[in-house]
C-alpha cells in the first residue's frame, strides 16, 4: 500500500475531512499512476477522489472496535522514532 496513506480509524480526535480527502487523493494517485491528471482526465480524477473520500467517511463512521482510541501525538512520536532509526541506518 502507498506509504502516504495513513490509518484513520480509531483515533482521538476523529479523522478530519482534510485527512480523509488526502487519503483519497493518495489512493487515486497510486491507482491511476498520475500525480496530476491531464485536462482530459481531470474531471474523472477529481470525481474519483470525491467519491472515495465520501465512501471512506461512511466506512469510518460504521467501523466498530473495542480497542481504546489511539492518541495522535503518541502515534506520531512512534512514527518519528521508527523513521529516525530507519534513516540513521541508511546513512551509515
Secondary structure, 3 states (H helix, E strand, C coil): CCCCCCCCCCEECCCCHHHHHHHHHHHHHHHHCCCCCCHHHHHHHHHHHHHHHHHHHHHHHHCCCCCCCEEHHHHHHHHHHHHHHHHHHHHC
